[in-house]
Amino acid sequence: MNTKKVFSKVAAAALAGTMLLSCAYAAGTDTKSAALTTGLTQSTGIVNSTSKKPKYVFLFIGDGMSYPQFQAASDYLGAVADTDNDDILDGNKALNFMNFPVAGSAVTYDSTSFCPDSASTATSISTGHKTYSGTINMDETMTVKYETIAEQLKDEGYDIGVVSSVNLNHATPAAFYCHQASRNNYYEIGEELIASDFDYFAGGALLKPNGADGDKESLYDRAEEAGYKVVNTQAEAEKISAKDEKVLLISEKLADGDSISYENDRANGEWALADYVDKGIEVLSDNDKGFFMMVEGGKIDWACHANDAGSAINDTLALADAVDEALEFAKDHADETLILVTGDHETGGLTIGYAGTDYDTYLTNLTNQKISYAKFDSDYVTKYKENQTSFEDMMKDVEQLFGLKMSGAEDDKLVLTDYEIGLLKEAYAKTLADEKADEENQAEYVLYGTYEPLSVTITHLLNNKSGIDFTSYSHTGLPVAVFAKGVGQDEFGGYYDNTQIYHKLADLMDIK
């Protein structure tokens, strides 16, 4: 999730004008299809009069998840399942949402860039408006606030839930309840979280809960004063029920960045994203009017920023597990439920295929990764620096945790070449010296980005030996998929702008 880019006022104004013209044009055409089509299709704001309004709406957003992320996860499952060794590829295994009856695509550019950030793209999804990267639910002048679909449904009497695997005042979850010129206004975003009066928040901890300088009243204390039941242990979370009218549930076992654990790192018994969704259904479903729940798989994005394909795939699977909870709920409410699964943008320029493996992939290699890059940094790299651990001893951990090895059978795809060993030694020297890449040094930045040189080199090598590659440490301009199942599903087919996700949903819900 990159920070707001700096553009010249002249260029930004010109680009903003182009976006406004584009949005004005978009409102004038209407093409509906239950399959992917060519050409940009838009909604007029008119839903077929026979359409029924859904009572329960789930909106799943894989942060940084576009076609490469869920296809890589699907191919990975297929590769792992293909164990008959008959030289015939059995194919992939579709994730649950890939089998939804309606699939559409949404373009993601914002008023800043064709490679947008989470603040602006989540704004498009939640309000139907474009804005600058780094801005949440405000226009380009930073003076006009946009009302979100969640706020509008709250006014209509629906219960509202916001769930995320990252911080609850991070850009994507924040885009459903706050209005800030900068996504970095964490304390102010937290204040709006409390003022939203939404019914269920669950996930990672609030950033800057005592303000940027640490001199403000705790947001958690203020939430309790506003009537929220603030919970930060799993034992307490398990006791939460529909009787608890307003809940702020923070993960007990916080990981990197005070988020919930990567799926690669989650301990037995530790709640996954799916558990927070399941509890949210319990809290919200007793409302006669219905509910709206936004669920973000935020660590897909974080893993792709770091070019950690193994962690990205496993967190994409964790998102699919969370979707399973909605599908299970919908079994008893089939004629009342709508489930949407999409992404806000693509991260990392992930691709299935690598120059070094030609037409081959070896995705089962990724089963050897037992830990995320972030936990490897905190639990291992820190000790390497303290103890100045030898390269040979460090490689013992790497073989155990990632499968990469210095020697082995000739046909072992995880044995490192002399060239690859050289890359690791160079990266390890920088890590032991506690040096990050010089961002002004093109060669170093391409190799390491802003990450720990050793860790990112390990994941790069494992990715490449698996037939996976990344082009960037930032976001890209790929469109995202929009999968729909349930009441009103046919509205979400076609190829359209991401702002139309809001308009199609608002139309279905009779939001004016």
N, C-alpha and C positions, 0 to 999 in steps of 0.2 A: 504494500500500500504506500505508494510514493507520496511525497509531500507536494504541495502546490507549486507548479512551475511558474517561473517569472517570465512574463511576456511584456513586450513594449506596449504602451497604451494604444498606439496606433494600430499595431497588428492585432491586438486583442479586440479592439472595437470593430475592425474589419471582419474578423472571424465571427464575432458575436452577431453581426448583421447577417452574415451568411447563414448562421444557425437559425436565426429568427425567420428568415425567408424560407428555409427548409421546413421549419415547423409549420409555417403558415400553409405551405403547399401540402404538407402531410395531412392536414385536417380536411382536405378537399377530395380525397379519393378513398375508395373502399373496395377491397378485394378480400374474400374469405376463402380459405382452403384448409382441409384437414391434413395436407401433406406439404412438404417443402416445395416452393415454387420459385421460378426465376422472376426477378424484378422486385422492387420495393413495394410492399403492400401496406396500407394504412387503414385505420378505423375511422369512420365518420362520427363515432359516438352513438351509433344506432345498433342496438342488439335486436335480433329476431324477436318478434313479439311473443313467440311461443317459448322463449328461453325462460327458465325458472331461476330465481335468485338463490344462490347457494347460502345455506345457513352457516356452514363451517368452511373456512378458507385457510389452507396451508400454503404459504409461500416459502419455498426453500431456495436459498441463494448460495451457490458454491462460489465463494470469493476467489477470483482468479481462475474459475473453472469454465473453460470453453470445450470445444470438441476434442482437442488433444488430451485433456485431463481425463474425461470419462471414457474415452476410447482406449487410452493407455490402461486404465483400470480394468476395462472389459477384456482387452487382449491379455493382460496379465493373468486374470482369472482363467481364461481359456488355455493359456500356456501351462499354468500350474495343473489344470485338470487333465491336460493331454499327456498321459503317462504311458501310453501303450507302445511307444517307440517304434511305430510302424512306418515312420517317415511320411505319414500323411497328416497334414495339419487339420485338426478337428474344428478349428475356428475359435472365436471368442465366446465369452459368456456375458450376455447383456446384463447391465445393472437394472434394477427394478424399474427405474424411471425411463430407461431407454425403450421399454416396452409399452409406455403409455400410448393410448390410441391417437393422440394428436401431438405432432412435433412442428414447431416453428423455429425461426431464427430472428435474432434481433441485432442490429448494428449498435455500436457502443460509443462512438465519438462524443466528445463534449465540447464546450465552448472554448476550451484550451487546446485540445489535441485530438488526433486520431488514436493516440495511445492514452486513454483517459485514466483517472484515478477512481478509487472506490467512493469518495465523497460525492462526486458529480454523477457517477453512473447509478449509485443507489438513489440519489435525488431524482434522476430520470424515472426509475422504477417506482418510487414511492409517490411522486407528485406529477409526473408527466411533463417536466420541464428540464431543459438543458441548463447547465451553469458551468462555471469555471472548475477545473480541478482544484481540490482542496476546500471547496465551498459546499456547505450542507443546507439544502432547502432554502436558498436565497438566490436572487437573480444576480446578474453580472455587476450591477451597481452596488450590491450589498445593502440595499435599502428595502427590497420587497421580499417578504417571507411567503413561502409556499406551504399550503396545508397538505399534510400527507394523507394517504389512503387510510392509515391506521387511526389518525386523529379524526378523520371524517366518520369512520365506522364507530369509533368510541362515542362520538356525538349521537350516533343513531341507536346506541344502546348495546352494541356488541362488546363482549369482553375482548381484551387485546393482550397478546403475549409476544415477547421479543426474546429470542434465544440465540446465543452465539458461542462458538468455541473460543473466541477471543474476547477482548475487553468489551464490556457492555456500553462503554462510551467511546468505542472505536467507530470509525466512519460509517460502516454499513449498518450496524444496529442503530446508531444514532440517527441515521437518515429517516427513521420511521417515527421519531418523536421530537427532534430538535431543529433549530434554525440558527445556524452560525456562519459567519463569514469565513471562519477558519476551523478546520477539523481538529486543530491542535488546542482549541479552547476547551480542554477536557473538563475543567471544573464547571464552567458554564453549561456544557453539554449535560453534565451530571445534574445540575440544577433543573434543567428542562426534563430530564428523565423523571425526577421526583414530581415535578409539576404536571407531567402528562397524565397522572392518575391511572396509567395502564395497570393491568391486573397481575401480570406475571412477567418478571425479568429473570433470566437465568443464564449463567455462563461464567466467563472470566471476570476478574476483579475490575473495579473502576480505576482508571488512571488518574493520578493527581487528586486523590480524594480529599486532601487538605489544601488544594490550590497549588498553583505553580511554585509559590514560595513557602508552602507548608504552614501558612499562617491563618487559614480559614477553618471554620467549623467543619468537621468531618461530614462528608456526603452521606455516609452510613447513618450517622446520628440524625441528620436532617431527614433522611428517608423514614426513620422510625418515628420521628416527630410528625411526619405527614401521614402516618398510618400504615406504613409498610412493615411487614414482618421480615426482618433481615436475617437471613440464614447463611451460615458459612461452614457448616459441618455436614457431612453426608448423613450422619445419623439424624440430624434435625431435618434434613431435606426429605428423608424417607417418611417423616411424620407429617409433612405438608399435605393438606387436602383441600377440597373445595370450600371448607369452612374458613380457610384463610383467604380473605378477600383480596388483599394486595400483598404480593410476595416479591422480594428481591433476594434471589438465591445465588450465592457466590460459591464456586467450586472450592472444596476444601483443599485439594491437592493442586495448588497452582504451579504451573510450569513456566517456561520462558515467557518473559513479558507479562507475567501474571495472567496467563491464559490457562485453559484446560490442557491436559497433556495431548501431545501428538498420539494418534492411534498406535504408532510404533512403540511408544513409551508407556502406554497405559498399563497400570498394574492390574492384576486379577482383583475383581471386586470394585475397582475404581469406576465411577460413573463415566459413561461415554456420552456423546452428543445425543444419542437415542434415548438415554435415560432422562435427560432434561426435557426432551420433547414429550416423553411418556408422562412425566410429572405435570407438565404444562397442560396436557389434555385433561388430566384429572382435575386440575385447578379450574380450568376454563369451561368445561363442558356442561356445568350445571346451569348455565345462563340460558334462559328460554329464548332469547333473541338469537344467540349463536356466538361464534368467536372468530377472530382472525389471529393467526400465529405466523410470524416471520421467523425463520430459522436460518442462521448463517453458519456454513462450514468455513470458518475464517482461516483455518490453518492450511488449507489447500494453497491459498495465496502465499502465506509465509514460506511454505516449503518450496514453492516454485520460484520465489524471489531468490532463495538460496540454492536453486538448481538441485534440490534433493528429490529426485523422482520417486524413490521408494516411499518417502514420507508423504509425498503428494498423492500417490496412488492409494495408500492406506487411509488417508483422511478423506479421499473421495469415496472410498468404500464405507467409511464411517458416516458420511452424509447419506449414502444409500440406506444404511441401517436406520438412520433417523427417519427417512422417508417410509420405511417399513412400518414405523409406528403410526403414521398417518394412514397408510393403506389398511392396517389392522382396524383402526378406528372407523374407516369408511365402510368396512364390511357391514357394520350395523347401521350406517347412515348413508347408504349408497346414493339415495336420491336427494341428499342434502349437502354433499361435500364436494369441494373443488380442491384439487391438489396441483400446484404449479411447482416446477423445478427449473431453475435457470441459473445463470451466472451474471456477475456484474461486468466482468471484463476477463480477458485472458492474461495470465502472468507467466513470464519467462520465455515465451516463444518455444514451448515444448513441442517436440516432434517425435514421431515414431519412425525411427530410421537414423542411421549414422554412417558417415563416410567410411569409417573403419570396419563396418560390418556389411557393407554393400546392401544386398537384398535380404540379408538375414537379420533376425532378431533372436535374442537369447533372454527373454523376459524372466525365465525362471531364476536367472542369476540374482534377481532382486529379492528372492526369498531369503538370501543370505544376510540381508540388512536387518539387524535386530534393534536398531536405535536410530533416532533422528540426529541430524547434524547438530541441533541445539543441545540435546542431552549429551552428545559426545563432547561438545565444547565444555559444558559445565562439569561433567563427571570425569572426563579423561584429559582433555587438553589443558585444563587448569593445572592438573597435577604434573603433566609433562613439563610445563614451564617452571613450576616450583622445583622439581627434582632434576631438571635438565636430562630427562630420560633419553637413553640411547635410541637411535633409529631402529635397531634390531628389536629392542624390547617393545617399542611403540608398535611395530608391525605385528607383534603377537596379538595385541588387542585388535588391530585392524582386521586380521584374518578371522578372529573370533566374531567380531561385530559386523563386518561387511563382506567377508569371504575372500577378499583380495589377498593373494599370497605371493611370496617371493619365488617359490619353486613348486613343481608338481608334475603330474602327468602331461604329456605333450598335447593331449586333446582337452585339457582342463581350461575352459574359457576364462577362468578367474586368475590364472597365473599372469603376473605382470611381466611385460617386456622390459628390456634394459632402458628403453626410452621412457616408459611409464615410471619405472623406479627412479629415474633421474628427475622426473617431474615431482614425485613425492619427496625426494630428498631436498630439492630446492625449496619446496613449500614448507617442509618441516623446519628447515633452517630459519626461515622467516618467522614461523610460529614460535620457535624457541627464543628468538630474539625479540619476541612480542611486537613484531612489525606487521601492520596491515598494509594492503596494497596502496601505493601512491596513486590516487585517482587521476593525477595529471600524467602518469606514466601509462601509456596506452597498453603496452604489453602486459604490465602487471594487472591493470584493471580487467582486461579480458580474461586473464587467468583466474583472478580471485574475487573480483567485484569488491564489495566492502566486507567480505566475510573472512573468517579465520582461514588462512592459506591452506593449512593441512586439511581441514574438514571439507572445504569445498573442492579440493583436489581429489580427495577420496570419493566423494559423491560423483564428481565428473567422470572419474575412471570407471566406477561401477555402472553409471548410466551408459557410458559408451560401450562397455563390454556387454551390456544388455541390449544394445541397439536403440538407445534413447539419447536425445540430445536437446540442448536449450540454446537459444540465440541471444538471450538477454537476462539481466538481473532485475528488469523492470517490467512494466506492463506492455502489452502489444495491442494492435488494433483489430484483432480477429472478432468476428461476430460471435455471439453466444447462442446456445440452443435454448428453446423454451418448450418444455414438455408439459402437457396438460392431461388431467384425467378427472372426470366427474362432471358435475353440473356446470354447463357453459363451456365445456372443453373445446368445442369447435371454433370458438372465437379466437383461439390462440395459434391457429395454423397460419402459415404464410411466412413472408420475409418482410420485416418491418423495423421501424426505429424502436429503440428500447423505451422511449417515452410512451409508446403505445401499450406496453404492458400495464401501466397505470390506467390508461383510458379504457382499455378493454375490461379490466377488472372493475373500474368505477361504473361503467355502463351496466355490467352484470348486477352490481350491487345497488343500482339506482341512485348513485351519488351524483348530485348535480354540480 
